[in-house]
Amino acid sequence: MNNHDETPEEKRERIRQSELKNNPTGSLQDSLNRGSNGNLNDLTGGMGWKGTGVLIVVLIGGFVLYKLIF
């Protein structure tokens, strides 16, 4: 694959995959801690800007409803 044809997302994913291959114990530690820390990039990585905007609006709307009820 030619690096000039890569999108920025593909380049980041390729670099992340190569880092995981080079440091397996580090990736094990990351996977054990991911549940407690979370990763916003994993949540919104597959969405476009519209999906991320909808997610933000839903979260804000839920917070407002929560404050009105309680």
Residue pairs with C-beta under 8 A, 6 or more apart in sequence:
3 11
6 14
9 45
19 27
20 27
43 55
44 51
44 52
44 55
47 55
